[in-house]
């Protein structure tokens, strides 16, 4: 089982192991939130840093995944769908709605 987040991320990408460099950031949180985050991270067997890194990665993947899906859907709408008419409609509205 791989427990290192960097290797886990590379494995999940399906591209094999890649060199991922990390950059430190400073985060300011209320003491109570930090205390609860430490408890949550400990219950999951990880650090607050790894917990936040995973959550941010999931958020970015969710948002970019949504954007890609939206772009694909809009492209399909622009292209239109083939309804088997070859672009030619051989009937009129009135003939279809005759009673």
GIKA-V764520 format. One record per residue. RES is the residue in one small letter. SS is DSSP state (hx for helix, st for strand, lp for the rest). OMEGA is omega as a letter, one per 30 degrees, with the letter a starting at -180 (NA if undefined). NEAR is the number of other C-alpha atoms within 12 Angstrom. Layout:
BEGIN
res-><RES,RES>
ss-><SS,SS>
omega-><OMEGA,OMEGA>
near-><NEAR,NEAR>
END
This chain:
BEGIN
res-><x,x,x,x,x,x,x,x,x,x,x,x,x,x,x,x,x,x,x,x,x,x,x,x,x,x,x,x,x,x,x,x,x,x,x,x,x,x,x,x,x,x,x,x,x,x,x,x,x,x,x,x,x,x,x,x,x,x,x,x,x,x,x,x,x,x,x,x,x,x,x,x,x,x,x,x,x,x,x,x,x,x,x,x,x,x,x,x,x,x,x,x,x,x,x,x,x,x,x>
ss-><lp,lp,lp,lp,hx,hx,hx,hx,hx,hx,hx,hx,lp,lp,lp,lp,lp,lp,lp,lp,lp,lp,lp,lp,lp,lp,lp,lp,lp,lp,hx,hx,hx,hx,hx,hx,hx,hx,hx,hx,hx,hx,hx,lp,lp,lp,lp,hx,hx,hx,hx,hx,hx,hx,hx,hx,hx,hx,hx,hx,hx,hx,hx,hx,hx,hx,hx,hx,hx,hx,hx,hx,hx,hx,hx,hx,hx,hx,hx,lp,lp,lp,lp,lp,lp,lp,lp,lp,lp,lp,lp,lp,hx,hx,hx,hx,lp,lp,lp>
omega-><l,a,a,a,a,l,l,a,l,l,a,a,l,a,a,a,l,l,a,l,a,l,l,l,l,a,l,a,l,a,a,l,l,l,l,l,l,l,l,l,a,l,l,l,a,l,l,l,l,l,l,l,l,a,l,l,l,l,l,l,l,a,a,l,l,a,l,l,l,l,l,a,l,l,l,l,l,a,a,a,l,a,l,a,a,l,a,l,a,l,l,l,a,a,l,a,l,l,NA>
near-><7,12,14,16,25,22,20,21,24,19,19,16,14,11,12,14,17,15,13,15,10,11,8,9,9,7,12,9,13,10,11,11,14,19,14,15,22,22,17,19,21,16,13,13,14,20,21,24,24,26,23,21,22,21,16,14,20,17,14,14,17,14,14,14,15,15,14,14,15,14,14,14,15,13,13,13,12,10,10,11,13,11,9,9,10,9,10,10,11,11,11,10,9,8,9,10,8,8,5>
END
